Each structure stands twice: as structure tokens, then as C-alpha cells.
């Protein structure tokens, strides 16, 4: 039997084993992310050597690109404008103020700790580690004792900040000599990756959603194929972005917004299902692929990085999960009247995950100067996040929930008690991450 077949058997075995114990593990600190990343380390070159980036680069990159495309598209299509207004002031502040500050602070702290990287490579580190991933701290998002405002805010932030970081990623990569984007220069990348890809995404997403509603109104499309159709629109938007030498990820993210808007704008008479129901199959598939991607991450990035640790990398990883996240969150929420326990809770639960992994592997494929150090920093930071956020999610959600219940009983003007708008989607909580009901 070939090594590729053994790899497939091993991956299928990990998925099956976790599935059989998923309900039992859902209330423990052993999250699905910890299981899959740990399994990846065992399957990688550090132990069993069944998965290797050097020999399996093409299928690995394809898997990760498809996963991020699905996640970006489905996260965007279920977001509405009111998610960022009224009770949604929290994600608005986190995305509009906290995200840029996190990129800048990550860039600044990388300067003294990661010598040998150029100024734009240091900026790239800040951008790669800015997006958060709700699935890595699922209990913090889904625990019923955590106030709805906080759950909604972290959920929407996680669903949108990976797409919002893409323009920074593309422009920083274009400023680094020797990369694919640098061949056209920053100005060319701006027009192709940001302007053209955005326009294509809007067109494909809106047209795709409009055609789906037109077909539904005439009874031409079945429920099963309606959900498969989502995959086709997401894939088409990504591929058109790539074919025009722009950014497939930006095109897919924008297409998701336009697709969701069209589904709501042209809703048929008597239609009760929203965009989330239409995207359910794509979200479930994206969640499964995300878990497999974490396994691949453990094998090809984290495992090798653990063999070449340095105090600088460890210190930067710790600062990235604490100072780089928590200080911008505190500044973003200044004047919001949220209590210190809430600010601390929101600040801590900014786990790094899928977006950082995929974008880091794309940088590794560029073979730029300093790529080994850059890849190690991202790998150790994400690995540490998987462990710390996964282990702490249950205990801290319970503790914060108890504080909120006591505060609600004694305070009349508690801002945390503000109802959050109904969320149209459940970002990043795929089939391996949603709590049992």
C-alpha cells in the first residue's frame, strides 16, 4: 500500500475516532482543534512521516485554499448590516478599531523579537496573526451562560476579520521582492486584487443569488441542489479572482456578501428559510475541511517548528495571544460601558486558526527571504492558541457566566445585558464544533 493510501486511512481514522466521542468530548477541555492538531503532529515528519509538505504540497495547498474559500464565502453571506449596528456595536468596534491596531502592534513587537526579517515581512507577521477563529474556543462563543451580546460580538468578529485582513496581506506581500504579487508592484496589485477582485465578487455573488431566487420562485430547484449551488458560486468567484491575477479569496469573500444580500432582497413569497439554511451544507463541509486542515497544519508546519524553537519565537507567540490582542480590544472598547471582566473575556478569546494557517502556507510557497522564521512564528502562535484557548474555554466561560448572572441581579444599567441582534449565521462552528442540543 502506498504512503498516500496510508495517509488517507490515518486521516479517516482520526475523523471517525473523534466523531464517535464527539458528544462526550464537547463539554471537556479536549477540543476538536486539539485532537486534530495533535494527530497531525503524530502523522507528520516529526513522528510517523505520513504527511510531508515537500512531497504533498499541491494537494495540501488545494485543500487549504478550498477550505478558506468556503469559510470566507459562507461567513460573509450570513452577515447583515444590522449585525454591526445597534446591539452589534461590539463587533463594529472590534473590527473597525481593534483589528487595525492588532496588525500594527503585531508589526511593532515583531521588530525587536524577530531579527533578520525585512520591514514588510514583519508587517506580514502582524497581518497573518490578526484574524481570529471562533472554532478554536467554541465554548466561549456558544456557552448559554455567556451573555448574547458577547457571544454575538465574538462570533461576527471571527466571521469577518479574516476577510478584512486580506487587503493588508496582499499589499504587504506585494511589497516583498520575489513574491508573485511583487511582479506587478503595489499599484498593480491594488487595482487587480482589491478593485477588480471586489467588482468580480460583487457581480458573481449578486448574479448567483438573483438566479437562485428566480429559479426558486418557479419551483425549478430542489432543496439539495440549492445547497450544492452555493459551492458553485463560491468556487466560481474564487477562480475568476485567480484567472484575472487578482485575489481569489477577496473575490470569494465579497461574493458571499453579495450572494447573501441577493437572497434576502429577492426573497420569494412565503419563503421562510434565510441564507443560513441555504448555506448549511457548505458550512458543514467547510467545518469538516477546516478540521482536516488543522491536522495538516500540525503535520507540515507545527511539528517541524517544534524542533527548532527559540526563546524569541515563544515570547512573540505569547505576546501575540495576550498583548497584541488584549490591548487593542481594551482600546477599542474604551467608552463602551462594558465592565472589565467582559473586556478581559473578549480580549482573551481571540484564538488564531484557519486563516493564519492558510495564508502562512501560501507565503511559504512563495519562498521569500525569512520564510522559515515567519512560518515558525505563525505555527507556534497558532499551536499555542489551539492549546490554551481550547483548554481554558470551558472553565472561563463558566466563570464569566457566573459573574454575569450576579452582575445582572445587582445592576440595572449593565451594558452586557443589551440584546444582540438575531444572528443570521453561526460563523465557524462547523459539524465538529457546534455544541450538542
C-alpha positions, 0 to 999 in steps of 0.5 A: 500500500502506498504512503498516500493510501496510508495517509488517507486511512490515518486521516479517516481514522482520526475523523471517525475516532473523534466523531464517535466521542464527539458528544462526550468530548464537547463539554471537556477541555479536549477540543476538536482543534486539539485532537486534530492538531495533535494527530497531525503532529503524530502523522507528520515528519516529526513522528510517523512521516505520513504527511510531508509538505515537500512531497504533498504540497499541491494537494495540501495547498488545494485543500487549504485554499478550498477550505478558506474559500468556503469559510470566507464565502459562507461567513460573509453571506450570513452577515447583515448590516444590522449585525454591526449596528445597534446591539452589534456595536461590539463587533463594529468596534472590534473590527473597525478599531481593534483589528487595525491596531492588532496588525500594527502592534503585531508589526511593532513587537515583531521588530525587536523579537524577530531579527533578520526579517525585512520591514514588510515581512514583519508587517506580514507577521502582524497581518497573518496573526490578526484574524481570529477563529471562533472554532478554536474556543467554541465554548466561549462563543456558544456557552448559554451562560455567556451573555448574547451580546458577547457571544454575538460580538465574538462570533461576527468578529471571527466571521469577518476579520479574516476577510478584512485582513486580506487587503493588508496581506496582499499589499504587504506581500506585494511589497516583498521582492520575489513574491508573485504579487511583487511582479506587478508592484503595489499599484498593480496589485491594488487595482487587480486584487482589491478593485477588480477582485471586489467588482468580480465578487460583487457581480458573481455573488449578486448574479448567483443569488438573483438566479437562485431566487428566480429559479426558486420562485418557479419551483425549478430547484430542489432543496439539495441542489440549492445547497450544492449551488452555493459551492458553485458560486463560491468556487466560481468567484474564487477562480475568476479572482485567480484567472484575472491575477487578482485575489481569489479569496477577496473575490470569494469573500465579497461574493458571499456578501453579495450572494447573501444580500441577493437572497434576502432582497429577492426573497420569494413569497412565503419563503421562510428559510434565510441564507443560513439554511441555504448555506448549511451544507457548505458550512458543514463541509467547510467545518469538516475541511477546516478540521482536516486542515488543522491536522495538516497544519500540525503535520507540515508546519507545527511539528517541524517548528517544534524542533527548532524553537527559540526563546524569541519565537515563544515570547512573540507567540505569547505576546501575540495571544495576550498583548497584541490582542488584549490591548487593542480590544481594551482600546477599542472598547474604551467608552463602551460601558462594558465592565472589565471582566467582559473586556478581559473575556473578549480580549482573551478569546481571540484564538488564531486558526484557519486563516493564519494557517492558510495564508502562512502556507501560501507565503511559504510557497512563495519562498521569500527571504525569512520564510522559515522564521515567519512560518515558525512564528505563525505555527507556534502562535497558532499551536499555542492558541489551539492549546490554551484557548481550547483548554481554558474555554470551558472553565472561563466561560463558566466563570464569566457566566457566573459573574454575569448572572450576579452582575445582572441581579445587582445592576440595572444599567449593565451594558452586557445585558443589551440584546444582540441582534438575531444572528443570521449565521453561526460563523465557524462552528462547523459539524465538529464544533457546534455544541450538542442540543 
